Amino acid sequence: MIHLVLGGARSGKSRFAESQVIERLVASQSDENSSELECLYFATAEALDDEMKERIAQHQSQRNNDAIAWRTIESPLMLSVALKANAKGSCIVLVDCLTLWLSNHLLQSASDWQATKAEFLQVISELPAEVILVSNEVGCGIVPMGELSRRFVDEAGWLHQDIATIADRVTLVTAGLPLRLKG
């Protein structure tokens, strides 16, 4: 099962995605025939400045308040490799956030984004685990100035469309309120 969760900055998308993991974990614990799920958190952010360190700490603090023993795997670039190595059938995967992962690749001069994206789409469609993907919806504003900014918005939009095509569920979160778009 693939669930894409989209939303703007500070929309509540990460909290919503985490609540989906909690709901799935509670459901599996009440099912006597279900094995215990491991909760994997794939973090794509890099703490390159104080502001980002603070954002990461806020997300970690938010997760620490949950009744979940998260196993965090930091994968700012090698997300597909990390998913293949860690995501097994008895786990639920939360990836936060795809647009940071995209940014990390676009800033790498040697990155082949199209090949990376194709590999990622293949990997998530073959994973035996449940997957929740969090990403920023950035296509609702004006066309940004600057070639890199425009490429980022274009690539994010195409990535979201490609994931939405194979996803079982797509949810848009605005002001903390989820709106189911698919599934």
C-alpha positions, -999 to +999 in steps of 0.1 A: +000+000+000+014+034-010-001+066+006+011+100-007+005+128+017+008+163+002+005+198+017+021+231+020+047+242+046+033+239+081+001+224+067+001+195+092+010+169+066+038+153+087+015+151+118-012+136+096+011+110+081+024+101+116-012+097+128-018+072+099+011+052+112-003+052+147-038+041+134-022+013+114-001+002+144-031+002+168-051-018+142-023-044+139-020-047+176-057-055+180-055-082+153-045-114+169-033-128+136-011-099+127+026-097+134+040-067+152+048-039+128+082-021+129+079+017+123+106+030+100+111+068+096+132+077+065+144+113+070+157+131+040+166+165+056+202+175+063+210+198+092+231+222+072+222+254+092+208+263+126+173+269+112+171+234+097+186+219+129+157+235+147+131+221+122+146+186+125+145+188+163+109+199+162+100+169+141+119+146+164+102+160+194+068+156+178+076+119+170+089+113+206+055+122+219+039+093+201+036+058+215+057+045+187+093+032+188+104+048+155+136+036+139+150+065+120+171+060+089+187+091+075+187+091+037+191+125+022+203+111-012+202+072-013+166+068-005+159+039-028+189+020-015+178+026+021+143+015+014+153-017-003+177-025+026+154-018+055+117-020+044+104-055+050+069-069+050+064-065+088+070-028+088+053+005+080+075+031+063+072+069+066+093+090+043+095+126+052+100+145+029+102+139-008+107+176-018+138+178+005+151+146-012+145+162-046+163+194-035+192+174-023+195+158-058+190+189-077+219+205-058+242+177-067+260+184-099+265+147-107+230+136-099+209+120-126+175+129-113+155+111-140+172+078-133+170+083-096+132+090-098+126+060-120+145+037-096+125+052-067+091+047-084+101+011-091+113+005-055+082+018-038+059-002-061+077-034-052+082-029-015+064-055+007+059-028+034+032-002+037+046+031+026+035+066+035+053+094+016+052+130+027+059+159+003+053+196-001+028+207-027+046+236-043+026+240-075-001+262-062+018+295-063+033+317-089+060+305-112+092+312-093+121+333-106+153+315-114+160+284-134+167+261-104+135+272-086+114+266-117+130+232-123+123+223-086+086+231-090+084+212-123+102+181-110+082+181-078+049+183-097+060+155-121+072+133-091+038+138-074+019+129-105+040+098-110+035+087-074-002+095-074-006+072-105+007+042-086-005+052-051-034+035-034-043+066-015-035+104-020-043+129+007-039+167+006-035+184+040-044+220+045-046+238+079-043+204+095-073+191+077-070+161+054-088+159+021-087+125+004-080+128-033-076+091-041-084+058-024 
